[in-house]
Amino acid sequence: MIIFTYVVLFFLVIRFSVTVFNFLSNPKLPSFGPAFTDLVSVVITVRNEESNLLNLLKSILAQEYRNIEVIIYHSALDRNDVHLVEAVCKEDPRFRLVKGLAGDYSWVEGEIKGDYLLFLDSNTSIERRFINRLVYRAKVFNVAALSIIPGQIFENFLQRLILPLNDFVILNLVPLRLIKLIKNPSFSIVNNYNCFFVDANLFKRHGWQERIDGKNGMDLIKVVKQDNFKAEVLLGNKLVYQVSKLSSSELIRSAAENLRLNFSGLLIEFIYMVLVVTGPLIVFLGIDLNIVILPIGLIFLSRVMISFMTDQNPVMNVLLHPLQMIMLLFVFAVGLQSQLLTGIQHKPT
């Protein structure tokens, strides 16, 4: 029991140290920068029918950055939404609507004309300065690809329990500023928000789209680092937000998939859950109350720092932390069940 307590406390201190590093290094997309005029191709993917697409299009129209082309790619928009989007395309020749198969992006390389390529999910919303800040970061700092972690807009209580979990896992495990400095492709995170900004010429020349494998955790940043180019992961800094339109079951499945992709194997994911969720609970029940102050203080400070970095309510996240940890355990269980069922289905007979 004593050894287990020391392991839990040691892991907690390590996580706290990573959180402090992220907080002090401030890994956010800069909110300043001179104006640029490079052509940016914006590819919007529509993944579900009840999306935020029209609001996203309005936010793109309001951008101060004007030299863009926008391609809305969908597989199953309903007729009413198609008419609304076509009306936008008719009014502004920079916008185009393309229909194709879900998950098929083979057309991208032949369609885009821009110097830079911005991938956006339809369930996002961007602020006026967003595109220019991306160009500034990529151009001035010679970054081939940027992965942006958007802020969250909560529309119900379940989202408040689930959506902060990905930020919690990432920001107390991965020092984001080091992703650009460390060349090893495995030192990265998988961004399942589909918010990427990449040099279009390099994207085409090296066939990066063909090498992306989301099911096995190979996203754009890892592919770019494999070819020895600079890649960076930054927080959205109030310039881009996710507006989740998923149902409750889809939200839980998506969170389980995010959790799986952020770990290199089921065993590591299981160890993380033991040390982060069940470990502190066992420690709180089994040791002196005077010692409990340390882990409580570290958890409290970690949640406050992560909340400020992600523009969330720190009081709410601190109060909801026990429920969020229970939800994290539930999400892990859902993901474990899904992986086991998938393994059984693919087992040769």
C-alpha positions in Angstrom: 0.0 0.0 0.0 2.8 2.4 0.9 4.7 1.7 -2.4 1.4 2.2 -4.4 0.9 5.5 -2.5 4.4 6.7 -3.4 3.8 5.7 -7.1 0.5 7.6 -7.3 2.0 10.7 -5.6 5.1 10.6 -7.8 3.0 10.4 -11.0 0.9 13.3 -9.6 3.9 15.4 -9.1 5.2 14.6 -12.6 1.8 15.6 -14.1 1.7 18.7 -12.1 5.2 19.7 -13.3 4.1 19.2 -16.9 1.0 21.4 -16.3 3.2 24.1 -14.7 5.5 24.0 -17.8 2.6 24.4 -20.1 1.1 27.2 -18.1 4.4 29.1 -17.9 5.4 28.5 -21.6 1.9 29.6 -22.7 1.5 27.4 -25.8 -1.2 29.5 -27.5 -1.7 30.7 -31.0 -0.5 34.4 -30.9 -3.2 37.0 -31.0 -1.0 39.5 -32.8 0.9 39.7 -36.0 1.3 41.8 -39.2 -1.2 41.3 -42.1 -0.3 38.8 -44.9 -1.8 38.2 -48.3 -0.9 34.5 -49.1 -3.8 32.6 -50.6 -5.3 30.2 -48.0 -7.4 27.2 -49.0 -10.0 26.4 -46.3 -11.4 22.9 -46.5 -14.5 22.3 -44.3 -15.5 18.8 -43.6 -19.2 18.1 -42.6 -19.3 15.0 -40.4 -22.8 15.1 -39.1 -26.2 16.5 -40.3 -26.8 18.7 -37.2 -23.7 20.8 -37.7 -22.6 24.3 -37.0 -21.8 24.8 -40.7 -23.8 28.0 -41.4 -22.4 29.7 -38.3 -18.9 28.7 -39.4 -19.4 30.1 -42.9 -20.6 33.4 -41.3 -17.5 33.5 -39.2 -15.3 32.9 -42.3 -17.1 35.7 -44.2 -16.4 38.0 -41.2 -12.6 37.3 -41.4 -10.3 40.3 -41.8 -8.2 37.9 -44.0 -9.8 38.1 -47.5 -7.4 36.1 -49.8 -9.1 32.7 -49.3 -10.9 30.0 -51.1 -13.4 27.9 -49.2 -14.3 24.3 -50.1 -17.2 22.8 -48.2 -16.9 19.0 -48.5 -19.9 16.9 -47.5 -21.3 13.4 -48.0 -24.9 13.7 -46.7 -26.1 17.3 -46.2 -29.9 17.5 -46.3 -31.5 19.4 -49.1 -32.4 22.5 -47.1 -28.8 22.9 -45.9 -27.5 22.3 -49.5 -29.7 25.2 -50.7 -28.5 27.5 -48.0 -24.8 26.7 -48.6 -25.3 27.1 -52.4 -26.8 30.5 -51.8 -23.6 31.5 -49.9 -21.5 30.1 -52.8 -23.5 32.1 -55.3 -23.0 35.3 -53.4 -19.3 34.8 -52.9 -17.2 33.1 -55.6 -14.6 32.2 -53.1 -16.9 29.4 -51.7 -17.5 26.1 -53.4 -19.6 23.1 -52.4 -18.2 19.6 -53.2 -20.0 16.3 -52.6 -18.1 13.0 -52.1 -17.7 9.9 -49.9 -17.2 10.3 -46.2 -13.6 10.2 -45.2 -12.3 10.5 -48.8 -9.8 13.4 -49.1 -8.0 12.2 -52.2 -9.4 15.1 -54.1 -7.8 17.7 -51.9 -4.4 17.9 -53.6 -5.9 18.5 -57.1 -8.5 21.0 -56.0 -6.7 23.5 -53.7 -4.9 26.4 -55.1 -3.7 28.1 -52.0 -0.2 28.6 -50.5 -1.6 27.3 -47.2 -4.3 24.8 -46.4 -6.6 25.0 -43.4 -8.7 22.0 -42.4 -11.7 22.8 -40.3 -14.5 20.7 -39.0 -18.0 22.1 -39.5 -18.6 22.0 -35.7 -16.1 24.9 -35.2 -16.4 28.6 -35.1 -13.5 31.0 -35.7 -12.8 34.7 -34.7 -11.9 37.5 -37.1 -8.1 37.3 -36.7 -7.8 33.5 -36.8 -6.6 32.9 -40.3 -4.1 35.8 -40.3 -2.6 34.5 -37.0 -2.1 31.1 -38.5 -0.3 32.5 -41.5 1.9 34.6 -39.2 2.9 31.7 -37.1 3.7 29.4 -40.0 5.5 32.0 -42.1 7.6 33.8 -39.4 8.5 30.7 -37.4 9.0 28.5 -40.5 6.5 25.8 -39.3 5.2 23.4 -41.9 2.1 22.3 -40.0 0.1 23.7 -37.1 -2.4 21.6 -35.1 -4.8 23.8 -33.1 -6.7 22.7 -30.1 -9.9 24.7 -30.1 -11.7 26.1 -27.0 -15.0 24.5 -26.0 -18.5 25.9 -25.9 -20.7 23.9 -23.5 -24.4 23.6 -24.3 -25.4 21.0 -21.6 -24.2 19.4 -18.4 -22.9 16.2 -20.1 -20.6 18.3 -22.3 -19.2 20.0 -19.2 -18.3 16.6 -17.8 -16.8 15.1 -21.0 -15.3 17.9 -23.2 -12.8 19.2 -20.7 -11.3 15.6 -20.3 -9.2 15.7 -23.5 -7.6 19.0 -22.4 -7.0 17.6 -18.9 -5.2 14.5 -20.3 -3.1 16.4 -22.8 -2.0 19.4 -20.7 -0.8 17.4 -17.7 1.0 14.8 -19.8 2.5 16.5 -22.8 4.6 19.7 -22.7 3.3 21.3 -25.9 6.1 23.6 -26.6 8.5 20.7 -26.8 6.6 19.1 -29.7 8.2 21.5 -32.1 11.7 21.1 -30.6 11.8 17.3 -30.3 12.1 15.7 -33.8 10.9 12.3 -32.8 7.4 11.8 -34.5 6.2 9.7 -31.6 6.5 12.8 -29.3 3.2 14.4 -30.3 -0.6 14.2 -29.7 -3.4 13.3 -31.9 -5.8 16.1 -32.7 -9.2 14.7 -33.3 -10.8 18.1 -33.8 -9.6 18.3 -37.4 -8.2 21.8 -37.0 -4.9 21.9 -39.0 -3.0 24.5 -40.9 -0.3 23.3 -43.3 2.0 24.5 -46.1 0.1 23.4 -49.2 3.1 23.0 -51.4 4.8 20.6 -48.9 1.4 18.8 -48.4 1.2 18.0 -52.1 4.8 17.3 -52.7 5.2 14.7 -49.9 1.7 13.2 -50.2 0.9 13.8 -46.5 -2.8 13.2 -46.9 -2.2 9.6 -48.2 -0.1 8.8 -45.2 -2.5 9.9 -42.5 -4.2 7.0 -40.7 -6.6 8.3 -38.0 -7.5 4.8 -36.9 -3.9 4.1 -35.8 -3.2 7.5 -34.4 -1.1 8.8 -37.4 -2.3 12.3 -37.9 -0.8 15.2 -39.8 1.7 16.4 -37.2 3.4 13.0 -36.9 3.6 12.6 -40.6 5.2 16.0 -41.0 7.7 15.2 -38.3 8.6 12.0 -40.0 9.8 14.1 -43.0 11.9 16.3 -40.6 9.8 19.4 -40.9 8.8 21.6 -38.0 5.3 20.9 -36.6 3.6 22.6 -33.7 0.6 22.0 -31.5 -1.0 25.1 -30.0 -4.1 26.1 -28.0 -6.7 28.1 -29.8 -6.4 31.2 -27.6 -10.0 32.3 -28.0 -9.6 32.4 -31.8 -11.3 29.1 -32.5 -14.0 27.1 -30.7 -15.6 23.7 -31.0 -19.4 23.7 -31.0 -20.3 20.0 -30.4 -23.5 18.9 -32.0 -23.0 15.2 -31.2 -25.6 13.2 -29.4 -24.9 11.8 -25.9 -23.8 8.4 -27.1 -21.7 9.9 -30.0 -20.1 12.3 -27.5 -19.0 9.4 -25.2 -17.8 7.3 -28.1 -15.8 10.3 -29.5 -14.2 10.9 -26.1 -13.3 7.2 -25.8 -11.6 7.4 -29.3 -9.7 10.5 -28.3 -8.5 8.8 -25.1 -7.3 5.7 -27.1 -5.4 7.8 -29.7 -3.5 9.7 -27.0 -1.9 6.5 -25.7 0.2 4.1 -27.5 -1.5 1.0 -26.2 -4.3 -0.4 -24.0 -1.9 -1.3 -21.2 -0.5 2.3 -20.9 -4.1 3.6 -21.0 -5.1 1.2 -18.2 -2.1 2.2 -16.1 -2.9 5.9 -16.6 -6.5 5.3 -15.4 -5.3 3.4 -12.3 -2.9 6.2 -11.3 -5.1 9.1 -12.2 -8.6 8.0 -11.2 -8.6 5.1 -8.8 -5.1 5.8 -7.4 -5.9 9.1 -5.7 -9.2 7.7 -4.3 -7.4 4.8 -2.7 -4.7 7.1 -1.3 -7.3 9.4 0.2 -9.0 6.5 1.9 -5.9 4.8 3.2 -3.4 7.4 4.5 -3.1 10.2 7.1 -5.3 13.2 6.4 -2.2 15.5 6.8 -0.6 13.8 3.7 -3.9 14.1 1.7 -3.4 17.9 1.6 -0.5 17.5 -0.9 -2.4 15.6 -3.7 -5.6 17.7 -3.2 -3.5 20.9 -3.5 -1.7 19.6 -6.7 -5.0 18.5 -8.3 -6.6 21.8 -7.4 -3.8 23.9 -8.9 -3.6 21.7 -12.0 -7.3 22.1 -12.7 -7.1 25.9 -12.2 -4.1 26.2 -14.5 -5.6 24.0 -17.2 -8.8 25.9 -17.0 -7.1 29.3 -17.6 -5.1 27.9 -20.5 -8.2 26.6 -22.2 -10.4 29.6 -21.3 -12.8 27.5 -19.2 -14.3 28.3 -15.8 -11.8 27.2 -13.1 -14.4 27.1 -10.3 -16.7 24.9 -12.3 -13.9 22.5 -13.3 -12.6 22.2 -9.7 -16.1 21.5 -8.4 -16.9 19.0 -11.1 -13.5 17.3 -11.0 -14.8 14.2 -9.0 -17.6 13.8 -11.5 -15.3 14.3 -14.5 -12.9 11.6 -13.2 -15.8 9.2 -12.8 -16.8 10.1 -16.4 -13.2 9.6 -17.5 -13.4 6.0 -16.0 -16.7 5.4 -17.8 -15.3 6.7 -21.1 -12.3 4.3 -20.7 -14.7 1.4 -20.0 -16.7 2.3 -23.2 -13.6 2.4 -25.2 -12.3 -0.9 -23.7 -15.5 -2.6 -24.6 -15.4 -1.3 -28.1 -11.8 -2.5 -28.6 -12.6 -5.9 -27.3 -15.7 -6.3 -29.5 -13.7 -5.1 -32.5 -10.9 -7.6 -31.7 -13.4 -10.5 -31.4 -15.1 -9.5 -34.7 -11.7 -9.5 -36.5 -10.4 -12.7 -34.9 -9.8 -15.3 -37.6 -12.0 -18.4 -37.4 
